[in-house]
Amino acid sequence: MCAIFDIAISLFTSFGYFEDPRDDQKVLANVHASLKPGGKLLMDMSGKEVIARTFQPTGWSEPEPGTLVLQDRKVNARRLVAVGVK
């Protein structure tokens, strides 16, 4: 992999969703390998306090007319997990 980027950006708490923490490590290793020497990684993350204030264990959405999605969520020691999508 060539180190060609000056910066990498991860937005909207989009890091840390893998079941195995080693997969998160692989992502970080790949980002590091892709950055030029002195390159930066900017990560937009929500703190546990924000998530605790806004957490809803069940949510409904209608991504398109006639399609209804139910999402069940739980929080484990490491991350927020969608446990069921219907």
Number of C-alpha atoms within 10 A of each C-alpha: 8 8 14 12 16 13 15 15 10 12 11 9 12 11 14 16 15 11 11 9 11 10 13 15 12 11 13 14 11 13 19 18 15 18 19 14 12 8 15 15 13 10 14 12 13 11 9 11 9 9 12 10 8 8 15 12 14 14 12 12 10 10 9 8 6 7 8 11 14 13 15 15 17 14 14 8 5 10 13 16 15 14 12 12 12 8
